[in-house]
Amino acid sequence: MKTIEVLNCHYNDSVEDWILDDMIHASLVPFFTWQEETGTDVTFMKHWGVADYYPRVEVTAEFKNTTDSALFITSFPNLPHKTLKGPSFSA
């Protein structure tokens, strides 16, 4: 199994959990779209940690096939992302 770090971001712990989840989801949309378009078997895992003053969220992509992970790396060469997208607040 090959694991690739996709997100590694600080966040403000005063943000409501549902807003943070929305921001994480919005940041992962391009990866979900890629997964659907390629039909790749990939699992995204969210991990929590503390670094410095602010907490940190890390999302990794776990691949069973190393060829799929190589395609992912070439499709997204600037990983991991260090910032989260803003919340959408859509209904």
MOPAC internal coordinates of N, CA, C and O (Angstrom, degrees):
PM7 1SCF
backbone

  N    0.0000 0     0.00 0     0.00 0    0    0    0
  C    1.4548 1     0.00 0     0.00 0    1    0    0
  C    1.5224 1   108.30 1     0.00 0    2    1    0
  O    1.2310 1   120.73 1   -43.15 1    3    2    1
  N    1.3069 1   116.20 1   136.85 1    3    2    1
  C    1.4683 1   123.56 1   179.64 1    5    3    2
  C    1.5179 1   108.97 1  -110.39 1    6    5    3
  O    1.2310 1   120.17 1   -49.56 1    7    6    5
  N    1.3308 1   117.28 1   130.44 1    7    6    5
  C    1.4588 1   122.66 1  -179.65 1    9    7    6
  C    1.5245 1   109.60 1  -116.12 1   10    9    7
  O    1.2310 1   121.07 1   -47.59 1   11   10    9
  N    1.3385 1   115.55 1   132.41 1   11   10    9
  C    1.4608 1   122.30 1  -179.92 1   13   11   10
  C    1.5210 1   108.36 1  -125.25 1   14   13   11
  O    1.2310 1   120.34 1   -48.55 1   15   14   13
  N    1.3184 1   116.95 1   131.45 1   15   14   13
  C    1.4596 1   121.36 1   177.55 1   17   15   14
  C    1.5265 1   108.70 1   -77.98 1   18   17   15
  O    1.2310 1   120.84 1   -55.75 1   19   18   17
  N    1.3385 1   116.00 1   124.25 1   19   18   17
  C    1.4605 1   122.82 1  -176.16 1   21   19   18
  C    1.5311 1   110.90 1  -101.25 1   22   21   19
  O    1.2310 1   120.23 1   131.99 1   23   22   21
  N    1.3272 1   117.17 1   -48.01 1   23   22   21
  C    1.4671 1   123.00 1   178.00 1   25   23   22
  C    1.5177 1   108.91 1  -125.30 1   26   25   23
  O    1.2310 1   121.09 1   -37.21 1   27   26   25
  N    1.3298 1   115.51 1   142.79 1   27   26   25
  C    1.4538 1   121.45 1   173.16 1   29   27   26
  C    1.5237 1   105.72 1  -149.05 1   30   29   27
  O    1.2310 1   120.71 1   -90.13 1   31   30   29
  N    1.3304 1   116.26 1    89.87 1   31   30   29
  C    1.4630 1   121.98 1  -167.61 1   33   31   30
  C    1.5217 1   112.23 1  -129.01 1   34   33   31
  O    1.2310 1   121.26 1   -36.34 1   35   34   33
  N    1.3334 1   115.19 1   143.66 1   35   34   33
  C    1.4590 1   120.77 1   167.07 1   37   35   34
  C    1.5281 1   107.67 1   -79.27 1   38   37   35
  O    1.2310 1   120.65 1   -27.55 1   39   38   37
  N    1.3089 1   116.37 1   152.45 1   39   38   37
  C    1.4649 1   120.40 1   173.25 1   41   39   38
  C    1.5153 1   108.36 1  -143.70 1   42   41   39
  O    1.2310 1   121.07 1   -21.12 1   43   42   41
  N    1.3076 1   115.55 1   158.88 1   43   42   41
  C    1.4537 1   121.69 1   179.43 1   45   43   42
  C    1.5282 1   107.99 1   -86.27 1   46   45   43
  O    1.2310 1   120.03 1   -58.53 1   47   46   45
  N    1.3116 1   117.54 1   121.47 1   47   46   45
  C    1.4620 1   120.35 1  -175.47 1   49   47   46
  C    1.5242 1   113.11 1   -72.43 1   50   49   47
  O    1.2310 1   119.89 1   177.55 1   51   50   49
  N    1.3207 1   117.82 1    -2.45 1   51   50   49
  C    1.4618 1   119.23 1   175.17 1   53   51   50
  C    1.5326 1   111.83 1   -84.10 1   54   53   51
  O    1.2310 1   120.13 1   171.60 1   55   54   53
  N    1.3166 1   117.36 1    -8.40 1   55   54   53
  C    1.4594 1   121.92 1   178.44 1   57   55   54
  C    1.5341 1   108.55 1   -72.93 1   58   57   55
  O    1.2310 1   120.97 1   -44.25 1   59   58   57
  N    1.3202 1   115.75 1   135.75 1   59   58   57
  C    1.4677 1   120.33 1   177.73 1   61   59   58
  C    1.5324 1   109.89 1   -58.73 1   62   61   59
  O    1.2310 1   120.32 1   -33.38 1   63   62   61
  N    1.3292 1   117.00 1   146.62 1   63   62   61
  C    1.4590 1   121.56 1  -177.18 1   65   63   62
  C    1.5260 1   112.59 1   -57.72 1   66   65   63
  O    1.2310 1   120.10 1   138.58 1   67   66   65
  N    1.3379 1   117.41 1   -41.42 1   67   66   65
  C    1.4591 1   119.56 1  -177.16 1   69   67   66
  C    1.5239 1   111.24 1   -68.25 1   70   69   67
  O    1.2310 1   120.09 1   149.59 1   71   70   69
  N    1.3315 1   117.44 1   -30.41 1   71   70   69
  C    1.4641 1   120.36 1   176.86 1   73   71   70
  C    1.5250 1   109.40 1   -71.45 1   74   73   71
  O    1.2310 1   120.29 1   136.76 1   75   74   73
  N    1.3221 1   117.06 1   -43.24 1   75   74   73
  C    1.4545 1   120.87 1   177.90 1   77   75   74
  C    1.5260 1   110.64 1   -61.10 1   78   77   75
  O    1.2310 1   120.03 1   136.00 1   79   78   77
  N    1.3286 1   117.55 1   -44.00 1   79   78   77
  C    1.4650 1   120.53 1   177.82 1   81   79   78
  C    1.5213 1   111.34 1   -60.70 1   82   81   79
  O    1.2310 1   120.37 1   140.49 1   83   82   81
  N    1.3397 1   116.90 1   -39.51 1   83   82   81
  C    1.4610 1   120.71 1   177.62 1   85   83   82
  C    1.5271 1   110.83 1   -64.43 1   86   85   83
  O    1.2310 1   120.08 1   139.91 1   87   86   85
  N    1.3216 1   117.45 1   -40.09 1   87   86   85
  C    1.4630 1   121.34 1   178.91 1   89   87   86
  C    1.5296 1   111.16 1   -65.85 1   90   89   87
  O    1.2310 1   120.31 1   139.48 1   91   90   89
  N    1.3215 1   117.01 1   -40.52 1   91   90   89
  C    1.4690 1   120.96 1   177.65 1   93   91   90
  C    1.5176 1   109.29 1   -64.58 1   94   93   91
  O    1.2310 1   120.44 1   133.48 1   95   94   93
  N    1.3372 1   116.76 1   -46.52 1   95   94   93
  C    1.4636 1   120.36 1  -179.98 1   97   95   94
  C    1.5292 1   110.70 1   -60.25 1   98   97   95
  O    1.2310 1   120.05 1   134.75 1   99   98   97
  N    1.3359 1   117.51 1   -45.25 1   99   98   97
  C    1.4659 1   121.09 1   179.78 1  101   99   98
  C    1.5328 1   110.86 1   -60.92 1  102  101   99
  O    1.2310 1   120.17 1   145.34 1  103  102  101
  N    1.3230 1   117.28 1   -34.66 1  103  102  101
  C    1.4616 1   121.28 1   179.48 1  105  103  102
  C    1.5192 1   111.91 1   -72.48 1  106  105  103
  O    1.2310 1   120.35 1   155.42 1  107  106  105
  N    1.3360 1   116.94 1   -24.58 1  107  106  105
  C    1.4681 1   121.23 1  -177.65 1  109  107  106
  C    1.5230 1   113.72 1   -93.23 1  110  109  107
  O    1.2310 1   119.43 1   172.13 1  111  110  109
  N    1.3241 1   118.69 1    -7.87 1  111  110  109
  C    1.4718 1   121.38 1  -176.31 1  113  111  110
  C    1.5293 1   112.70 1   -52.29 1  114  113  111
  O    1.2310 1   118.26 1   134.59 1  115  114  113
  N    1.3439 1   120.92 1   -45.41 1  115  114  113
  C    1.4664 1   118.95 1   179.39 1  117  115  114
  C    1.5369 1   112.94 1   -59.52 1  118  117  115
  O    1.2310 1   120.33 1   146.68 1  119  118  117
  N    1.3257 1   116.98 1   -33.32 1  119  118  117
  C    1.4603 1   120.80 1  -179.74 1  121  119  118
  C    1.5342 1   110.70 1   -74.58 1  122  121  119
  O    1.2310 1   120.62 1   141.85 1  123  122  121
  N    1.3383 1   116.41 1   -38.15 1  123  122  121
  C    1.4690 1   119.99 1   175.74 1  125  123  122
  C    1.5240 1   110.52 1   -63.87 1  126  125  123
  O    1.2310 1   120.42 1   138.28 1  127  126  125
  N    1.3282 1   116.80 1   -41.72 1  127  126  125
  C    1.4666 1   121.39 1   178.74 1  129  127  126
  C    1.5174 1   110.22 1   -62.59 1  130  129  127
  O    1.2310 1   120.26 1   135.13 1  131  130  129
  N    1.3281 1   117.11 1   -44.87 1  131  130  129
  C    1.4658 1   121.62 1   178.20 1  133  131  130
  C    1.5254 1   110.32 1   -59.74 1  134  133  131
  O    1.2310 1   120.63 1   137.24 1  135  134  133
  N    1.3250 1   116.40 1   -42.76 1  135  134  133
  C    1.4607 1   120.78 1   179.96 1  137  135  134
  C    1.5185 1   111.17 1   -60.84 1  138  137  135
  O    1.2310 1   120.09 1   136.10 1  139  138  137
  N    1.3252 1   117.43 1   -43.90 1  139  138  137
  C    1.4563 1   121.20 1   179.27 1  141  139  138
  C    1.5277 1   111.91 1   -66.51 1  142  141  139
  O    1.2310 1   120.51 1   137.88 1  143  142  141
  N    1.3325 1   116.62 1   -42.12 1  143  142  141
  C    1.4610 1   120.83 1  -178.08 1  145  143  142
  C    1.5256 1   112.77 1   -67.77 1  146  145  143
  O    1.2310 1   120.09 1   145.60 1  147  146  145
  N    1.3195 1   117.43 1   -34.40 1  147  146  145
  C    1.4637 1   120.78 1  -177.33 1  149  147  146
  C    1.5282 1   112.89 1   -94.99 1  150  149  147
  O    1.2310 1   120.19 1   164.23 1  151  150  149
  N    1.3262 1   117.25 1   -15.77 1  151  150  149
  C    1.4631 1   120.17 1  -178.06 1  153  151  150
  C    1.5185 1   112.68 1    68.87 1  154  153  151
  O    1.2310 1   120.56 1  -153.40 1  155  154  153
  N    1.3071 1   116.53 1    26.60 1  155  154  153
  C    1.4637 1   122.54 1  -176.60 1  157  155  154
  C    1.5243 1   111.28 1   -79.31 1  158  157  155
  O    1.2310 1   120.89 1   -37.31 1  159  158  157
  N    1.3237 1   115.90 1   142.69 1  159  158  157
  C    1.4670 1   121.76 1   175.99 1  161  159  158
  C    1.5268 1   108.02 1   -88.30 1  162  161  159
  O    1.2310 1   120.94 1   -80.75 1  163  162  161
  N    1.3401 1   115.81 1    99.25 1  163  162  161
  C    1.4576 1   121.39 1  -178.95 1  165  163  162
  C    1.5226 1   108.39 1  -137.03 1  166  165  163
  O    1.2310 1   120.85 1   -37.01 1  167  166  165
  N    1.3204 1   115.99 1   142.99 1  167  166  165
  C    1.4552 1   122.45 1   177.78 1  169  167  166
  C    1.5203 1   108.49 1  -118.31 1  170  169  167
  O    1.2310 1   120.66 1   -51.36 1  171  170  169
  N    1.3360 1   116.34 1   128.64 1  171  170  169
  C    1.4596 1   121.35 1   178.10 1  173  171  170
  C    1.5285 1   108.30 1   -98.67 1  174  173  171
  O    1.2310 1   120.96 1   -52.77 1  175  174  173
  N    1.3372 1   115.77 1   127.23 1  175  174  173
  C    1.4591 1   121.86 1  -177.41 1  177  175  174
  C    1.5267 1   109.39 1  -118.55 1  178  177  175
  O    1.2310 1   120.95 1   -46.35 1  179  178  177
  N    1.3318 1   115.78 1   133.65 1  179  178  177
  C    1.4667 1   122.17 1   179.78 1  181  179  178
  C    1.5261 1   108.50 1  -101.04 1  182  181  179
  O    1.2310 1   121.04 1   -46.62 1  183  182  181
  N    1.3428 1   115.61 1   133.38 1  183  182  181
  C    1.4642 1   121.90 1   179.79 1  185  183  182
  C    1.5266 1   108.29 1  -128.39 1  186  185  183
  O    1.2310 1   120.81 1   -36.04 1  187  186  185
  N    1.3197 1   116.06 1   143.96 1  187  186  185
  C    1.4683 1   121.89 1   179.58 1  189  187  186
  C    1.5093 1   109.23 1  -110.98 1  190  189  187
  O    1.2310 1   120.84 1   -33.27 1  191  190  189
  N    1.3360 1   116.00 1   146.73 1  191  190  189
  C    1.4554 1   120.31 1   177.79 1  193  191  190
  C    1.5088 1   110.64 1  -157.88 1  194  193  191
  O    1.2310 1   120.99 1    -0.85 1  195  194  193
  N    1.3096 1   115.72 1   179.15 1  195  194  193
  C    1.4613 1   121.57 1   177.46 1  197  195  194
  C    1.5236 1   107.20 1  -127.55 1  198  197  195
  O    1.2310 1   121.67 1   -49.49 1  199  198  197
  N    1.3196 1   114.41 1   130.51 1  199  198  197
  C    1.4615 1   120.28 1   175.95 1  201  199  198
  C    1.5143 1   107.41 1  -141.15 1  202  201  199
  O    1.2310 1   120.74 1   -53.23 1  203  202  201
  N    1.2960 1   116.20 1   126.77 1  203  202  201
  C    1.4612 1   120.86 1  -177.93 1  205  203  202
  C    1.5261 1   109.44 1    61.38 1  206  205  203
  O    1.2310 1   120.84 1    45.68 1  207  206  205
  N    1.3225 1   115.99 1  -134.32 1  207  206  205
  C    1.4644 1   120.19 1  -176.19 1  209  207  206
  C    1.5301 1   112.27 1   -86.16 1  210  209  207
  O    1.2310 1   120.52 1   140.87 1  211  210  209
  N    1.3282 1   116.60 1   -39.13 1  211  210  209
  C    1.4662 1   121.08 1  -176.39 1  213  211  210
  C    1.5262 1   111.82 1   -94.59 1  214  213  211
  O    1.2310 1   120.74 1   -31.68 1  215  214  213
  N    1.3249 1   116.19 1   148.32 1  215  214  213
  C    1.4613 1   119.37 1   174.31 1  217  215  214
  C    1.5273 1   110.69 1   -66.77 1  218  217  215
  O    1.2310 1   120.97 1   -14.95 1  219  218  217
  N    1.2991 1   115.75 1   165.05 1  219  218  217
  C    1.4534 1   122.47 1  -176.56 1  221  219  218
  C    1.5292 1   109.46 1  -129.44 1  222  221  219
  O    1.2310 1   121.24 1   -38.26 1  223  222  221
  N    1.3177 1   115.23 1   141.74 1  223  222  221
  C    1.4534 1   120.82 1   171.42 1  225  223  222
  C    1.5281 1   107.38 1  -116.41 1  226  225  223
  O    1.2310 1   121.53 1   -43.22 1  227  226  225
  N    1.3204 1   114.68 1   136.78 1  227  226  225
  C    1.4563 1   120.96 1   178.50 1  229  227  226
  C    1.5239 1   107.43 1  -127.79 1  230  229  227
  O    1.2310 1   120.95 1   -44.64 1  231  230  229
  N    1.3237 1   115.78 1   135.36 1  231  230  229
  C    1.4582 1   120.96 1   175.28 1  233  231  230
  C    1.5198 1   107.13 1  -121.39 1  234  233  231
  O    1.2310 1   121.20 1   -50.24 1  235  234  233
  N    1.3319 1   115.32 1   129.76 1  235  234  233
  C    1.4558 1   120.53 1   177.81 1  237  235  234
  C    1.5230 1   109.54 1  -116.03 1  238  237  235
  O    1.2310 1   121.36 1   -27.63 1  239  238  237
  N    1.3158 1   115.01 1   152.37 1  239  238  237
  C    1.4647 1   122.24 1   174.38 1  241  239  238
  C    1.5155 1   106.83 1  -107.69 1  242  241  239
  O    1.2310 1   120.79 1   -54.35 1  243  242  241
  N    1.3299 1   116.10 1   125.65 1  243  242  241
  C    1.4608 1   120.79 1  -178.79 1  245  243  242
  C    1.5298 1   109.32 1  -110.61 1  246  245  243
  O    1.2310 1   121.15 1   -57.98 1  247  246  245
  N    1.3262 1   115.41 1   122.02 1  247  246  245
  C    1.4589 1   122.64 1  -177.63 1  249  247  246
  C    1.5210 1   110.37 1  -112.08 1  250  249  247
  O    1.2310 1   120.57 1   -39.94 1  251  250  249
  N    1.3077 1   116.51 1   140.06 1  251  250  249
  C    1.4645 1   121.06 1   174.48 1  253  251  250
  C    1.5260 1   110.53 1   -84.74 1  254  253  251
  O    1.2310 1   121.04 1   153.95 1  255  254  253
  N    1.3296 1   115.61 1   -26.05 1  255  254  253
  C    1.4536 1   121.81 1  -175.57 1  257  255  254
  C    1.5286 1   109.23 1  -112.87 1  258  257  255
  O    1.2310 1   120.01 1   -55.03 1  259  258  257
  N    1.3288 1   117.59 1   124.97 1  259  258  257
  C    1.4650 1   120.29 1  -178.20 1  261  259  258
  C    1.5253 1   111.94 1   -68.59 1  262  261  259
  O    1.2310 1   119.59 1   152.96 1  263  262  261
  N    1.3208 1   118.39 1   -27.04 1  263  262  261
  C    1.4732 1   120.76 1   176.28 1  265  263  262
  C    1.5219 1   110.16 1   -64.48 1  266  265  263
  O    1.2310 1   120.40 1   138.28 1  267  266  265
  N    1.3280 1   116.84 1   -41.72 1  267  266  265
  C    1.4690 1   120.86 1   177.37 1  269  267  266
  C    1.5231 1   110.98 1   -63.27 1  270  269  267
  O    1.2310 1   120.23 1   139.70 1  271  270  269
  N    1.3346 1   117.17 1   -40.30 1  271  270  269
  C    1.4674 1   119.91 1   179.24 1  273  271  270
  C    1.5246 1   110.79 1   -65.75 1  274  273  271
  O    1.2310 1   120.15 1   143.59 1  275  274  273
  N    1.3263 1   117.33 1   -36.41 1  275  274  273
  C    1.4698 1   120.71 1   177.50 1  277  275  274
  C    1.5253 1   110.50 1   -64.73 1  278  277  275
  O    1.2310 1   120.08 1   138.19 1  279  278  277
  N    1.3242 1   117.45 1   -41.81 1  279  278  277
  C    1.4639 1   121.43 1   177.44 1  281  279  278
  C    1.5307 1   110.32 1   -62.99 1  282  281  279
  O    1.2310 1   120.62 1   140.18 1  283  282  281
  N    1.3239 1   116.43 1   -39.82 1  283  282  281
  C    1.4634 1   121.47 1   178.37 1  285  283  282
  C    1.5317 1   110.68 1   -62.32 1  286  285  283
  O    1.2310 1   120.65 1   134.87 1  287  286  285
  N    1.3207 1   116.37 1   -45.13 1  287  286  285
  C    1.4633 1   121.21 1  -179.23 1  289  287  286
  C    1.5278 1   110.70 1   -63.03 1  290  289  287
  O    1.2310 1   120.13 1   139.40 1  291  290  289
  N    1.3207 1   117.36 1   -40.60 1  291  290  289
  C    1.4719 1   119.07 1   179.45 1  293  291  290
  C    1.5212 1   111.36 1   -73.18 1  294  293  291
  O    1.2310 1   119.70 1   153.63 1  295  294  293
  N    1.3212 1   118.18 1   -26.37 1  295  294  293
  C    1.4656 1   121.51 1   178.00 1  297  295  294
  C    1.5212 1   111.72 1   -77.35 1  298  297  295
  O    1.2310 1   120.22 1   150.18 1  299  298  297
  N    1.3311 1   117.19 1   -29.82 1  299  298  297
  C    1.4691 1   123.17 1  -178.99 1  301  299  298
  C    1.5254 1   109.42 1  -131.08 1  302  301  299
  O    1.2310 1   120.17 1  -101.20 1  303  302  301
  N    1.3330 1   117.29 1    78.80 1  303  302  301
  C    1.4743 1   119.52 1  -173.11 1  305  303  302
  C    1.5274 1   115.54 1   -75.13 1  306  305  303
  O    1.2310 1   119.42 1   164.22 1  307  306  305
  N    1.3308 1   118.72 1   -15.78 1  307  306  305
  C    1.4631 1   120.38 1  -175.17 1  309  307  306
  C    1.5283 1   112.30 1  -103.60 1  310  309  307
  O    1.2310 1   120.45 1  -126.49 1  311  310  309
  N    1.3033 1   116.75 1    53.51 1  311  310  309
  C    1.4677 1   121.26 1  -179.31 1  313  311  310
  C    1.5160 1   109.64 1  -103.69 1  314  313  311
  O    1.2310 1   119.51 1   -27.77 1  315  314  313
  N    1.2975 1   118.54 1   152.23 1  315  314  313
  C    1.4580 1   128.16 1    -0.50 1  317  315  314
  C    1.5336 1   111.46 1   -83.62 1  318  317  315
  O    1.2310 1   120.97 1   -26.86 1  319  318  317
  N    1.3194 1   115.75 1   153.14 1  319  318  317
  C    1.4560 1   120.70 1   173.59 1  321  319  318
  C    1.5266 1   108.10 1   -72.45 1  322  321  319
  O    1.2310 1   120.84 1   -38.35 1  323  322  321
  N    1.3105 1   116.00 1   141.65 1  323  322  321
  C    1.4674 1   121.38 1  -175.61 1  325  323  322
  C    1.5233 1   113.23 1  -104.47 1  326  325  323
  O    1.2310 1   119.75 1   177.48 1  327  326  325
  N    1.3328 1   118.08 1    -2.52 1  327  326  325
  C    1.4594 1   121.19 1   179.91 1  329  327  326
  C    1.5232 1   110.15 1  -133.74 1  330  329  327
  O    1.2310 1   120.98 1   -25.40 1  331  330  329
  N    1.3124 1   115.74 1   154.60 1  331  330  329
  C    1.4559 1   121.88 1   176.59 1  333  331  330
  C    1.5346 1   109.24 1   -99.21 1  334  333  331
  O    1.2310 1   120.76 1   -32.00 1  335  334  333
  N    1.3146 1   116.16 1   148.00 1  335  334  333
  C    1.4620 1   119.94 1   173.69 1  337  335  334
  C    1.5197 1   108.50 1   -74.20 1  338  337  335
  O    1.2310 1   120.70 1   -24.35 1  339  338  337
  N    1.3147 1   116.27 1   155.65 1  339  338  337
  C    1.4605 1   121.20 1  -179.47 1  341  339  338
  C    1.5108 1   111.32 1   -69.03 1  342  341  339
  O    1.2310 1   120.38 1   -19.70 1  343  342  341
  N    1.3171 1   116.87 1   160.30 1  343  342  341
  C    1.4757 1   121.24 1   179.42 1  345  343  342
  C    1.5192 1   111.00 1   -67.62 1  346  345  343
  O    1.2310 1   120.83 1   -29.24 1  347  346  345
  N    1.3344 1   116.02 1   150.76 1  347  346  345
  C    1.4720 1   120.24 1  -176.30 1  349  347  346
  C    1.5131 1   112.17 1   -91.32 1  350  349  347
  O    1.2310 1   119.64 1   149.12 1  351  350  349
  N    1.3340 1   118.30 1   -30.88 1  351  350  349
  C    1.4567 1   123.19 1  -178.18 1  353  351  350
  C    1.5260 1   112.37 1    53.05 1  354  353  351
  O    1.2310 1   120.65 1  -145.75 1  355  354  353
  N    1.3339 1   116.37 1    34.25 1  355  354  353
  C    1.4659 1   118.88 1   178.84 1  357  355  354
  C    1.5111 1   110.25 1   -89.55 1  358  357  355
  O    1.2310 1   121.30 1   -28.09 1  359  358  357
  N    1.3166 1   115.11 1   151.91 1  359  358  357
  C    1.4719 1   120.13 1  -177.84 1  361  359  358
  C    1.4955 1   110.93 1   -87.78 1  362  361  359
  O    1.2310 1   120.10 1   180.00 1  363  362  361

